Amino acid sequence: QVQLVESGGGLVQAGGSLRLSCVASRSGFSTMAWYRQAPGKQRELVASVSNSADSNYADSVKGRFTISRDNAKSTVYLQMTSLKSEDTGVYYCNVQNSYRIYWGQGIQVTVSS
């Protein structure tokens, strides 16, 4: 079983920044990603990064968010800047290998306008 520990969420004013971190209990994941779920909405992909550092972003966060990973630390980061109220939600870490997909417990991000 893989444990994912997320940190860095909280309350921030619109226009501010936050950095989310997710540490996995082991390494070897092909893809590491962040998803989010706003109240009353479906969970959506925010950004993902492959083990070759290829990244993918939702259109709504392009140019504002940056995903990165440190394979030596089994950690994926999400740097969020120019935050908007519509970025509010629970953010989930997601990691995948050839066999399974693992989810973190989620961390709240609230952007006040």
N, C-alpha and C positions, 0 to 999 in steps of 0.2 A: 504494500500500500504506500502511496506517495502522499506526503503531507505538504500542503502549500500554505505559507504564512504571508499574508498581505499586510502592508502598513503604509502610512503616509496620507490617508484620507483625512477628511475633516471639513470644516466650514471656512469658506473663503469668499471675499467680495468679488463681484464681477470685475473682470480685467486682471485678476490675480493669478497666481501660479500654485501648483501643487506637484509633488513628485510621488508617485506610487511605486512601491517595491513589492516583489513577490519572490520569496525564497522557497525553493523546492528541496525536499529532503534527500533527493538524489539527482544525478545528472543524466544526460543522454536523451534529451527530448528534441525531436525534429522541429517542432513548432512551439513557440511560446506566444501567448496572446493575452489581450485584455478585452473583456466584454463589459457591457453595462446594461442595466435595466432601470428605466425611469418608472415612476409610479403609473400604473395602468397601461404600461407598454410592454412589448416583448423584449426579451434580451437581444442585444445587437452587438456585432463585432465592432470594436473601436479600432484596434490595431493588432497586427501580428508580425512576428519576425521569425525567419527560418534560421536553421543552424549555420547557414552561409550568409546570414545578416541581410537577406532580402526582406524588405518590410512592405506592409500593405496597410492602408488606412481607410477608414470610412470617410466619405466626402465631407461630412460635417466637421471633421477635426483636422483635415489636411492643412498644413501650414501652421497649426497651433500645437499639436501634440507630436511627441517624438517617442518612439518605442526603441528600446535597446536591451541587450542581454549580455550578461557576463557568465560565460559557460564555466569558468573556473569556480565561480561562486553559486552556480545553479540559480541565478537570479535574473528576473526580467523587470525592467523599469518602464514607467510611463511618465514622461515629463509633460505636464499640461500647462500651457500658458494661455493668456488672453481668455480666461475661462468665462463662460456665459451661463446664464441661468438654466439654459436647456442642457447643459452638461451635468446637471444634478441627477444623481441616481446611485445605485449600488454597483460598484465596479468589481468584476470577478476576474481573477487570474485563471488562465487555462493553459495547460501544457499537454502535448500529445507525443506519443511515440508510435511505433508500428502496431502496437497491440491495444492501447487504451488511450482514453482521454480523461484528464483529471481536472477537477475544479477546486478553486479556493472557496472559502466560506463567504467571501464578499466583504467589501468595505465601503462605507458611505462617503460620498462626496456631495457636499451641498454648496451651491454657489448662490449667494444672495445678491439681488439686484439693487 
